[in-house]
Amino acid sequence: MKEINQVKFISIWIFLVPFIALNLCLLLITQFHSLFPNQEHILHSTIPYIDGGASISRTARVFPTYLIFKPAMFFTSYLLIKYWIYNKKIILNFDTNNKFVNKILFFGIGSAILLTIHSIFLGIHFDNSIYKLFRRIIILLFIIFEIVAQGYLVFSLYKIKEKIYELINIKFLKLKRFLVTLLIIVAIASIPIISMPGYKFFKHALEWDFFVGVISFYLLTFFMWKKK
């Protein structure tokens, strides 16, 4: 199926584009201070994956880092839409009566739209509590939609694993199941801490690590489908 080759090709870019873009923003804001006209925006040595020294938004919302981050997220959103459409076709080819396929498409494309909205408003400041709440809801919904879409997809692939056994590396399908389960557990367990004041550095580190976990799903997709 050409859709399998398309999914394999797209998935690696869904991982690489946001990963490279975000870490490039981090590198610029911590190491190349002369590029920033407003020196209040710069950060000094931090590894936010470990020490939580800055949030993703703090790293990517200022000039010139948003010139990298926003286009990368728009392109990633486009790739996500293509990814979920191709996966719908793959599943229906092997399971025409799959009852979750429309939910996969809804939550998958929904996550891409939410990522686009989040990127548009990133760096736009309004001293308004409703606006701040709106931004938090958008990023929260993006995470929920991503995890739900990934969960439904893994479940659907397991249902047809005997039919696609020769086309996939089964160990990577198992890794995808483990990853999605871990993301769900971490998300639920983190709710009490996130909803409480304080714990700033923990929240920042969690944000970065969770981001890597979400996009690693697509890296596993690349390795799951065998090269044809």
C-alpha positions as CSV (number, residue, x, y, z in Angstrom):
1,M,0.0,0.0,0.0
2,K,1.3,3.4,-0.9
3,E,-0.3,4.8,2.3
4,I,2.1,2.7,4.4
5,N,5.1,4.3,2.6
6,Q,3.6,7.7,3.0
7,V,3.0,7.2,6.8
8,K,6.6,5.9,7.2
9,F,8.0,8.9,5.4
10,I,5.8,11.5,7.1
11,S,6.2,10.1,10.6
12,I,10.0,10.7,10.8
13,W,9.5,14.3,9.9
14,I,6.8,14.8,12.5
15,F,9.4,13.8,15.0
16,L,12.4,15.6,13.5
17,V,10.9,19.0,12.6
18,P,9.5,20.0,16.1
19,F,12.4,18.3,18.0
20,I,15.1,20.1,15.9
21,A,13.2,23.4,15.9
22,L,12.6,23.5,19.7
23,N,16.1,22.5,20.6
24,L,17.5,25.0,18.1
25,C,15.5,27.7,19.9
26,L,16.9,26.5,23.2
27,L,20.4,26.6,21.8
28,L,20.0,30.2,20.4
29,I,18.4,31.6,23.5
30,T,21.1,30.1,25.9
31,Q,24.2,30.5,23.7
32,F,23.8,33.2,21.1
33,H,22.7,36.1,23.2
34,S,23.8,38.7,20.7
35,L,20.9,37.7,18.4
36,F,18.3,38.9,20.9
37,P,17.6,42.7,20.8
38,N,15.9,42.4,24.2
39,Q,18.5,41.0,26.5
40,E,15.8,40.3,29.1
41,H,14.7,37.4,26.9
42,I,18.0,35.5,27.1
43,L,18.5,32.4,29.2
44,H,21.8,31.2,30.7
45,S,22.9,27.6,30.8
46,T,20.0,25.3,31.4
47,I,19.0,21.8,30.5
48,P,15.2,22.2,30.9
49,Y,14.6,18.4,30.4
50,I,16.4,17.9,33.7
51,D,16.4,21.2,35.7
52,G,13.2,22.8,34.3
53,G,15.1,26.1,33.9
54,A,12.6,27.4,31.4
55,S,9.3,26.5,29.8
56,I,8.9,25.7,26.1
57,S,6.9,28.9,25.7
58,R,9.6,31.0,27.4
59,T,12.1,29.5,24.9
60,A,10.2,29.8,21.7
61,R,7.9,32.8,22.0
62,V,10.4,35.7,21.7
63,F,12.2,37.2,18.7
64,P,14.0,35.6,16.9
65,T,13.2,32.1,18.2
66,Y,9.6,32.3,17.2
67,L,10.7,32.8,13.6
68,I,11.9,29.2,13.8
69,F,9.3,27.7,16.1
70,K,6.1,28.9,14.6
71,P,6.8,27.8,10.9
72,A,8.0,24.5,12.3
73,M,4.8,24.0,14.2
74,F,2.6,25.0,11.2
75,F,4.5,22.5,9.0
76,T,4.1,19.8,11.7
77,S,0.4,20.5,11.9
78,Y,0.1,19.9,8.1
79,L,2.1,16.7,8.4
80,L,-0.1,15.5,11.3
81,I,-3.3,15.9,9.2
82,K,-1.7,13.9,6.4
83,Y,-0.5,11.3,8.9
84,W,-4.0,10.6,10.4
85,I,-5.7,10.6,7.0
86,Y,-3.3,7.9,5.7
87,N,-3.7,5.9,8.9
88,K,-7.4,5.9,8.4
89,K,-7.0,4.4,4.9
90,I,-4.6,1.8,6.2
91,I,-6.9,0.6,8.9
92,L,-10.0,0.5,6.7
93,N,-8.0,-1.5,4.1
94,F,-7.6,-4.3,6.7
95,D,-10.6,-3.7,8.9
96,T,-13.5,-2.2,6.9
97,N,-15.8,-2.3,10.0
98,N,-13.4,-0.6,12.4
99,K,-15.6,1.5,14.7
100,F,-12.8,3.7,16.0
101,V,-11.5,5.0,12.7
102,N,-13.6,8.2,12.7
103,K,-12.5,8.9,16.3
104,I,-8.9,8.5,15.2
105,L,-9.4,11.0,12.5
106,F,-11.3,13.4,14.7
107,F,-8.8,13.5,17.5
108,G,-5.8,13.3,15.2
109,I,-6.8,16.2,13.0
110,G,-8.2,18.0,16.0
111,S,-4.7,17.9,17.6
112,A,-3.2,19.4,14.5
113,I,-5.7,22.3,14.5
114,L,-5.1,22.9,18.2
115,L,-1.3,23.0,17.6
116,T,-1.8,25.6,14.9
117,I,-4.0,27.7,17.1
118,H,-1.4,27.5,20.0
119,S,1.4,28.5,17.6
120,I,-0.6,31.5,16.3
121,F,-1.1,32.9,19.7
122,L,2.3,32.1,21.1
123,G,4.2,35.3,21.9
124,I,1.0,37.5,21.7
125,H,0.6,39.1,25.1
126,F,-2.7,40.4,26.6
127,D,-2.9,41.1,30.3
128,N,-6.2,39.4,30.5
129,S,-7.1,36.3,32.7
130,I,-9.6,35.0,30.1
131,Y,-6.9,35.1,27.4
132,K,-4.4,33.3,29.6
133,L,-7.0,30.7,30.4
134,F,-7.8,30.3,26.7
135,R,-4.1,29.5,25.9
136,R,-3.9,27.0,28.7
137,I,-7.0,25.2,27.5
138,I,-5.7,25.1,24.0
139,I,-2.5,23.4,24.9
140,L,-4.3,21.0,27.4
141,L,-6.8,20.0,24.6
142,F,-3.9,19.5,22.2
143,I,-2.3,17.0,24.7
144,I,-5.6,15.2,25.3
145,F,-6.4,15.0,21.6
146,E,-2.9,13.7,20.8
147,I,-3.0,11.0,23.4
148,V,-6.6,9.9,22.6
149,A,-5.8,9.6,18.9
150,Q,-2.6,7.7,19.5
151,G,-4.4,5.4,21.9
152,Y,-7.2,4.6,19.4
153,L,-4.6,4.0,16.7
154,V,-2.6,1.6,18.7
155,F,-5.7,-0.3,19.7
156,S,-6.9,-0.5,16.1
157,L,-3.4,-1.7,14.9
158,Y,-3.5,-4.4,17.6
159,K,-6.9,-5.6,16.3
160,I,-5.4,-6.2,12.8
161,K,-1.9,-7.2,13.9
162,E,-2.3,-10.7,12.4
163,K,-3.2,-9.2,9.0
164,I,-0.3,-6.7,9.0
165,Y,2.3,-9.0,10.8
166,E,4.5,-9.3,7.7
167,L,4.4,-5.5,7.2
168,I,5.5,-4.4,10.7
169,N,8.1,-4.9,13.3
170,I,5.8,-6.1,16.1
171,K,8.3,-5.0,18.9
172,F,7.8,-1.4,17.9
173,L,4.0,-1.7,18.0
174,K,4.5,-3.0,21.6
175,L,6.7,0.0,22.3
176,K,4.0,2.3,21.0
177,R,1.5,0.7,23.3
178,F,3.9,1.1,26.2
179,L,4.6,4.7,25.4
180,V,0.9,5.7,25.1
181,T,0.1,3.9,28.4
182,L,3.0,5.7,30.1
183,L,1.9,9.1,28.7
184,I,-1.6,8.5,30.0
185,I,-0.4,7.5,33.4
186,V,2.0,10.5,33.7
187,A,-0.7,12.9,32.5
188,I,-3.2,11.6,35.1
189,A,-0.6,11.5,37.9
190,S,0.5,15.0,37.2
191,I,-2.9,16.6,37.4
192,P,-2.8,17.3,41.1
193,I,0.7,18.9,40.9
194,I,0.0,21.0,37.8
195,S,-3.2,22.3,39.4
196,M,-1.3,23.5,42.5
197,P,0.7,26.7,42.8
198,G,4.5,26.3,42.9
199,Y,6.6,23.4,41.6
200,K,7.6,25.6,38.7
201,F,10.8,23.8,37.8
202,F,9.1,20.4,38.0
203,K,6.3,21.6,35.7
204,H,8.8,22.9,33.2
205,A,10.8,19.7,33.1
206,L,7.7,17.7,32.8
207,E,6.6,19.8,29.9
208,W,9.8,19.2,27.9
209,D,9.9,15.5,28.7
210,F,6.3,15.0,27.9
211,F,6.8,16.8,24.6
212,V,9.5,14.4,23.6
213,G,7.3,11.5,24.6
214,V,4.4,12.6,22.4
215,I,6.5,13.1,19.3
216,S,8.5,9.9,20.0
217,F,5.3,8.1,19.0
218,Y,5.9,9.1,15.4
219,L,9.5,8.0,15.6
220,L,8.3,4.6,16.6
221,T,5.9,4.6,13.6
222,F,8.9,5.1,11.3
223,F,10.6,2.0,12.7
224,M,7.4,0.0,13.0
225,W,6.5,-0.2,9.3
226,K,9.0,-2.3,7.3
227,K,10.7,-0.7,4.4
228,K,9.0,-1.8,1.1
